[in-house]
Amino acid sequence: MGEEKDLLQELAALAPDKRLSCPQALALANRLGVAPIKVGRAADQLGIKIVGCQLGCFGEGKKED
């Protein structure tokens, strides 16, 4: 339970505007030693949108022709 509480607190602090970049989310996962999917699920729980996808998904970045 402590891990999840820490994650939720960190996310809330990093994204007061309810937006968090993909690189920030991945860095948080790495720093806390949790899987990136846990950060994504916690972000969903808090209503935080992940933006700036590094893979170019979700309409961001260059598209293949």
C-alpha positions as CSV (number, residue, x, y, z in Angstrom):
1,M,0.0,0.0,0.0
2,G,2.9,2.4,0.8
3,E,4.2,2.1,-2.8
4,E,0.9,3.0,-4.3
5,K,0.4,6.0,-1.9
6,D,3.9,7.3,-2.8
7,L,3.1,6.9,-6.5
8,L,-0.2,8.8,-6.2
9,Q,1.4,11.6,-4.2
10,E,4.3,11.9,-6.6
11,L,2.0,12.0,-9.6
12,A,-0.2,14.6,-8.0
13,A,2.8,16.8,-7.3
14,L,4.3,16.4,-10.8
15,A,1.0,17.1,-12.6
16,P,-1.0,19.8,-10.8
17,D,-2.5,20.8,-14.2
18,K,-3.5,17.1,-14.8
19,R,-1.0,16.6,-17.6
20,L,2.2,14.6,-17.4
21,S,4.7,14.0,-20.2
22,C,5.6,10.5,-21.3
23,P,9.3,11.1,-20.4
24,Q,8.3,12.3,-16.9
25,A,6.0,9.3,-16.4
26,L,8.8,6.9,-17.4
27,A,11.3,8.7,-15.2
28,L,9.0,8.5,-12.2
29,A,8.5,4.7,-12.8
30,N,12.3,4.3,-12.9
31,R,12.9,6.4,-9.8
32,L,10.2,4.6,-7.8
33,G,11.2,1.2,-9.2
34,V,7.7,0.4,-10.5
35,A,6.5,-0.8,-13.9
36,P,5.5,2.0,-16.2
37,I,2.0,0.5,-16.5
38,K,1.5,1.2,-12.8
39,V,2.3,4.9,-13.4
40,G,-0.3,4.9,-16.2
41,R,-3.0,3.3,-14.1
42,A,-2.3,5.6,-11.2
43,A,-2.5,8.6,-13.6
44,D,-5.9,7.3,-14.9
45,Q,-7.0,7.0,-11.3
46,L,-6.1,10.7,-10.6
47,G,-7.5,11.9,-14.0
48,I,-4.0,12.8,-15.2
49,K,-3.4,12.7,-19.0
50,I,-0.1,11.4,-20.3
51,V,1.1,13.6,-23.2
52,G,4.1,13.7,-25.5
53,C,4.2,10.0,-26.3
54,Q,7.7,9.0,-27.2
55,L,6.4,6.3,-29.6
56,G,4.4,8.8,-31.6
57,C,1.1,7.3,-30.5
58,F,-2.1,9.2,-29.8
59,G,-1.8,11.6,-32.7
60,E,1.6,13.0,-31.7
61,G,4.8,12.8,-33.5
62,K,5.5,11.8,-37.1
63,K,3.3,9.4,-38.9
64,E,4.4,6.6,-41.2
65,D,3.4,7.2,-44.9
